[in-house]
Amino acid sequence: MSVTTSRRALMLREMGISPQWHLRGGAPSADAMLAEAQNVTAVAAAVPHAPESQAGAVPSPETPRAGSDDRRNEIMRMDWAQIKACVASCTACTLHARRNKTVFGVGDENADWLFVGEGPGADEDAQGEPFVGQAGKLLDSMLAAIQLKRGANVYIANVVKCRPPGNRNPEPAEALACEPFLHRQIELIKPRLIVALGKVAAVNLLAREASVASMRRKVHQYRGIPLIVTYHPAYLLRSLSEKAHAWEDLCFAVDTMASLKNAARETI
Ligand code: SF4
């Protein structure tokens, strides 16, 4: 068995996919996608959210932000301790009313990898940590499949820090109100690569309405940081056939990270 085949078999086993599955069509090279990404306009972060199943209007990056400019500017100056304290006491949107715990994010604050989901579910709301339920277990398996582990060169965050009732998607005003926190987290982490988990994360980070299927296997840009889109683990739990696509995306992410590191070495 070749090294590539062996790696694929290991990844598939980690993700609970039959080792008989094979890539279809072949993925575009990360180098080619990175070159293409140079032409992609980096855009501002927060936009109203549309449900996974339907497209919705996306405002331009010039759309006024929720809250005052003063609030946003203040958050942009915060260090880790200040931003954690600010989130813990935040009442900037209606989601604060029913939360048990805010879910700030977790992991290596100097990570190369940043995974962004949509918002806390019941387990996360109870424990104050992102991705700790069944979807979290699958995310951990996905990370293990590419030799990553939460907390070790990996940071995990969400678009909103408080649980939307009934696990609904965040409303536009909620995502807008919470956006400065995620933006500041990204500024502080300075990840090499962002992986948007699901449509809510992708649409909010890219300020562009599109399906996950159409955004996969491309290197997008979030304020100059390469960004890749794949399915949310909770969606994968309901749509087992998409797990194979998610594995394909992880391979693409690994190749993209390798290309980014090579490019960084060449500029030294
Ligand atoms: S979701 Fe974000 S903006 Fe809304 S109350 Fe929670 S921390 Fe504040």
Residues whose N, C-alpha, C, O or C-beta is under 5 A from the ligand:
A	BS01	SF4	V87 C90 T91 A92 C93 L95 H96 V160 K161 C162 E174 A177 C178
